[in-house]
């Protein structure tokens, strides 16, 4: 009996110890909320990272009449909102709204411009000289270069000027500034609702209220400091409208284009407008002594003011409605950069999609074959060893855009440098050098990144002498560490996560599975395929209805509904007395549409098929004596339907039409298992640099094409090599599902976004399937930014060991489940004779 009692007491003690250990493990967990971009996480030991991702939805509001008294944020430094009382709101700003739709003023300049490329910035600056003023197409003009002594000098008002001098007597120094208005508007404000360049140019002429070229600089010549700004007339084919200044200091000259006649002639057939800054001609101060003609520009920009009635589709201005608690934090708890990150530009309503989390290991430096520029004399002997054989002086391998955290301390080390030098540049976003460090021999250096971009160049110093570099290492902190290869861990989630009000979709790892707890249904297309019904005829508008979608909350306004042009319909509870409203009744969702939009006459009650035609993007063009439609035109651009029958328009969507979209809160949340949409896992080790982002495209199938001795991807002149989206950054290339490190990535203007991707023919297998994972360039077309990614990790060794054991158990369970599914599938295939 005593033994039984003793064993019972021992069992209780063991249970108590186990429970205590469990509680200690839980209390030793650490947590942090990650957001979009780079950040640092501090872990005391190696440990798995538990990740949750909260949904987010952004709805641009500039096409919508704002709600008076509601709260809004404008998250763009180069967009202004003009109100009916002529007051102007300039971003970044927060404000309570007036009951009106703001007029847009967009400021175009040369920020982030790369010479020869229209990807980052479509505008062009050139310089030249001649005995007369040059035309915009003159071959005597030369485009500015990237960086200092070029585009970087004219991007901001900072006292640094870009000068053009003409030293030949009677020659005139000139600087040409050409702005692509179509691209500026469509990239930054919204899509022009026209299909061709010709019609888009006409739209510009019809919808621009004013252009203002603001030039800052001064001139210099034998006669003084006169500088003149003129605009190009595409009608008279000459420069006109000269405005001058004779100040020897940097002075602002504004060349307005405010009359309809001027607007009509300055906008060219390709959508560009051209402005010229020039000095007086070079001349002799005394016989044989020529004083050059010099024009110096500090900054130039173009303000584009639209008319109040101008409507662009798929709106892009980052003007968003926020709740009161968020409003109070803006520019108080959240600084300007945080506001810009939380409220990025998006094209129409966008939800968080393609989330990725990448945690770096001890070494942040990539292998040499991932360099942006590799000189011809360089040979990559191993991932972290390169040799320059018989180089000419200053041959390089260059990593141009290593991501770093501003004000973070880093240590760079190279184990071996023979006859070469390493240069570390910290640059701002415009490529201007902030810091330069030069290393020779075997050494390391600690530096503080004063920008988000660090460039590292490995350079052969002496011509004809073999040069080698080995084992570069970039680490967080001030301690140099032994070399290890870069080994990041990652998590990619190809899921869409939304938010309506306080209801958020959440991605989480739970009991061995990746799951999404759905609080919303997103982007339900409301087009002509739905069973539309006529609901009511009101003065100036009509109400149309269809059966409530699955799991929507009846008689509520917990939904978001956007119109074909991206404007947001008011969500109401109950009936409405105006158009562009919507509400859910007990059994139907009702949308009110103005007769101006539909083309229906005041008294007519349209049939279901006629309503379907409207929701396919067609508007009534003509009616018979009874008000019934007899012809249809596109609501996008007014073009006639190609087949003027009701059967056609009720079935076919108008070209370039974006249908109404509905997102709503679910009456009953649902949980989905999404293991097939999530890839990877995250581990942290000590001081860890982590990147959170969105817009990752995972394992997209690609078709490499042979060109000479290489197979190519992303090659501009070979459309079959293009990805579905233009890449911003390549994460990895895969052969039959396995990482293929034989692909080479570099910089080349013959490739989309200058990203050269190729593999030698000898390393390519035509029988294999190749896929790519990449970050999309035009993320605003796909997603918004992550604003809340809560993570947690073990704060002690026992809890870390427990986490690892649990992960291994989950993996074993998943493998077992999938093995059983595969076995069952094979049995069924065999039974079916396959």
RARATA-V505589 format. One line per field, one symbol per residue. phi: phi as a letter, one per 40 degrees, with the letter a starting at -180 (. if undefined). psi: psi as a letter, one per 40 degrees, with the letter a starting at -180 (. if undefined). Layout:
phi: ???
psi: ???
//
This chain:
phi: .ccccccccccccccccccccccccccccbaabcbdhcabbbbcacacbcbbbccabbbcbccbccccgcbbbbbacbbbbbbccgcbbbccabaccbcaccccbbbcabcgcbdgbbccaccbbbbaaacbcccdcccccbccccgcfadccbcacbgcbbbbbbccdgcbcbbbbbbccdcccccbbicccacbddcccccdccbccabbcbbbiabaacchbcbbbbbcccccfacagcbbabccbcbcbbbcbbccccdccccccbgcbbbbbabcccaccadgbccccbbbbcaaabcbbccdccbbcfdbccbbcbccccdcccgbcbcdccccccbccbcgcbbcagcbbbbcccbcccccccccbbccccbccadbabbcbfcccgcbbbbcbccbcdgccbbbbbcabbgaabbbbbbcccgccbbbbbbbgcabababccacbbbbbbbccbcgbdbbbafcabbcgbbcbccbccacbabbbcbbbbabgccbcbcabafgbcbbccbbbbfccbbcccccbcbabbcgabbbaaddcdgcccfabcabbbcccgcbcccbbgcbbacfbaabccbbbbbbbcccccgccdccbccdcccdccccgbbccbbcccgccbabbcccbgccccbcbcdcccbbccdgcbcdbbbacccbdbbbcbdcbbbgabbbagcbcbbbaagcbbfccbbcbcagbbcbbgcdcbdcccccbcccaccabbbfgbdbcccbbabaccbcfgccbaaddccbbccccbbbbacccccccbabccbabcbaaccacdccccccccccccccccccccccccccccccccccgc
psi: ddddddddddddddddddddddddddeeiiiihiahaiihhhieihiihhhihhiihhhheeeihihheihihhgheehihhideeihhhihiiiiiigihiihhhhhafhehhheheddheihhiiaiieihiideheeihiiiiaifbddeedigeehihihihehheihhihhhhhgdddddddddihhfididdddddddddehdiihhhhhaiihadeafhiihiihhedefihifhhiieieihihhhgigeidddddddhieeeiihihhiiiiiihdihehhhihhhhhdiiihhhhiidehhiigiehghihiiddddddhecdhidddddddgihihahiihifiihhhiadhehiideeidhhidehhhdidfhihhhfiiifiihhhdghhihheihihhihdhhhfaihhhhhiaeeehhdihhhhiahiiihihheiehhhhhhhhdhhehhhiihfihhiiaehhiihiihgiiihhhfihhihhbehhihhihhfeihihhheihifhhgaeeigiihdihiheiihiiihhiheihififgihhiideeihihhihaiieiifiiihadeihhhhhiddddeiideihiidddddddeeeiihdiiadeeiheiiihedeeiihdhgiddddedhiihehhiiihhihhdhiihhhfdeehhaihiihahhhhhhaifhhhfhhigihhgbeihiifhdegdeeiidihidhhdiiihfeihheeihhahheeihfehhhihiddehhdeihhiihihidgdeediaihehghiiiheidddddddddddddddddddddddddddddddddddee.
//
